[in-house]
Amino acid sequence: MTIKDLVGTFSVIGSNQDDEENSYKGFLYLSLDNNYRIVAKWTINDSQEQFGNGFFKNNILVINFNYLGLENTIYKGTVVYKCLSKDILEGFWSEEFGDPKFLGTENCFRVTDSKNLLN
């Protein structure tokens, strides 16, 4: 698998760092910059946007991300995905103000049909 194989849109199912019971859904959009580094954008629960940049080696994708949270605070973190295939990513993440006793989780599945973007 190469970094180019990861470009595309994925549906996301995840759980927050502070509560495995508190799950979320959304989409992850992966593209490449001019230096063949990953450019990521998440849309979580149809309302929150997150942005990141990362790199890929040995079927591991690492992305440093950030987003604008409550009270205009910028939150930063890192997500690590094990690329089970070019269509399935299994990950965990942590952000700087999250509970350090827990990791968030995120599973991503490639969207191959544009109708899936509407559901």
C-alpha positions as CSV (number, residue, x, y, z in Angstrom):
1,M,0.0,0.0,0.0
2,T,1.2,3.5,-0.8
3,I,0.2,6.9,0.5
4,K,-1.7,7.6,-2.8
5,D,-4.0,4.6,-2.0
6,L,-5.3,6.4,1.0
7,V,-6.7,9.5,-0.9
8,G,-10.5,9.6,-0.7
9,T,-13.5,9.9,1.6
10,F,-14.1,7.7,4.6
11,S,-17.1,7.4,6.9
12,V,-16.0,7.6,10.6
13,I,-17.3,6.0,13.7
14,G,-15.5,7.0,16.9
15,S,-15.6,7.4,20.6
16,N,-14.3,10.4,22.6
17,Q,-11.2,10.3,24.8
18,D,-13.2,10.9,28.0
19,D,-16.0,8.5,27.5
20,E,-16.2,5.3,25.4
21,E,-20.0,5.4,25.6
22,N,-20.1,8.9,23.9
23,S,-19.7,8.0,20.3
24,Y,-19.8,10.1,17.2
25,K,-20.1,9.8,13.4
26,G,-18.8,11.8,10.5
27,F,-16.5,11.8,7.5
28,L,-12.8,12.0,6.9
29,Y,-11.4,13.4,3.7
30,L,-7.8,12.6,2.8
31,S,-5.8,14.2,0.1
32,L,-2.1,14.9,-0.6
33,D,-0.1,18.1,-0.6
34,N,2.8,18.9,-3.0
35,N,5.2,17.0,-0.8
36,Y,3.1,13.9,-0.7
37,R,2.1,14.4,2.9
38,I,-1.5,13.7,4.0
39,V,-3.9,16.6,4.3
40,A,-7.0,15.6,6.4
41,K,-10.3,17.2,7.1
42,W,-13.0,15.7,9.4
43,T,-16.6,16.6,9.6
44,I,-18.0,15.3,12.9
45,N,-21.7,15.0,13.7
46,D,-22.5,17.3,10.7
47,S,-21.3,20.3,12.7
48,Q,-17.6,20.3,13.8
49,E,-14.7,20.6,11.3
50,Q,-11.2,19.4,12.2
51,F,-8.0,19.7,10.1
52,G,-4.7,17.9,10.1
53,N,-1.5,17.0,8.4
54,G,0.3,13.8,8.5
55,F,2.6,11.1,7.2
56,F,2.4,7.4,6.2
57,K,4.9,4.6,6.7
58,N,4.6,0.8,7.1
59,N,0.8,0.9,6.8
60,I,0.6,3.4,9.7
61,L,-0.9,6.8,9.2
62,V,-0.2,9.5,11.8
63,I,-2.0,12.9,11.7
64,N,-1.6,15.9,13.9
65,F,-5.0,17.6,14.0
66,N,-6.6,20.8,15.4
67,Y,-10.1,22.3,15.7
68,L,-11.8,25.3,17.1
69,G,-13.8,24.4,20.2
70,L,-15.9,26.1,22.7
71,E,-15.1,29.7,23.6
72,N,-12.9,29.9,20.5
73,T,-10.2,27.7,22.0
74,I,-8.0,25.8,19.5
75,Y,-7.6,22.1,20.5
76,K,-4.7,20.0,19.2
77,G,-4.1,16.3,19.1
78,T,-2.7,13.3,17.3
79,V,-4.5,10.3,15.7
80,V,-2.7,7.1,14.7
81,Y,-4.4,4.8,12.2
82,K,-3.4,1.2,11.4
83,C,-4.3,0.8,7.7
84,L,-5.8,-2.6,7.6
85,S,-6.4,-2.0,3.9
86,K,-6.8,1.0,1.6
87,D,-10.4,1.0,2.6
88,I,-10.3,0.4,6.3
89,L,-8.5,2.4,9.0
90,E,-8.4,1.5,12.7
91,G,-7.3,4.3,14.9
92,F,-6.8,5.8,18.3
93,W,-6.3,9.4,19.3
94,S,-5.5,11.8,22.1
95,E,-5.8,15.6,22.4
96,E,-3.9,17.9,24.7
97,F,-6.8,18.8,27.0
98,G,-8.4,15.3,27.0
99,D,-8.3,12.9,30.0
100,P,-4.8,11.3,29.8
101,K,-6.2,8.1,31.3
102,F,-8.1,7.4,28.1
103,L,-7.7,7.3,24.4
104,G,-10.3,8.1,21.8
105,T,-11.0,5.5,19.1
106,E,-11.9,5.9,15.5
107,N,-12.7,3.4,12.7
108,C,-12.9,4.6,9.1
109,F,-14.4,2.9,6.1
110,R,-13.9,4.1,2.5
111,V,-17.0,5.6,0.9
112,T,-17.3,4.1,-2.6
113,D,-20.8,5.3,-3.4
114,S,-21.7,9.0,-3.3
115,K,-25.2,8.0,-1.9
116,N,-23.4,7.0,1.3
117,L,-22.4,10.6,1.9
118,L,-26.0,11.5,2.4
119,N,-26.8,8.9,5.1
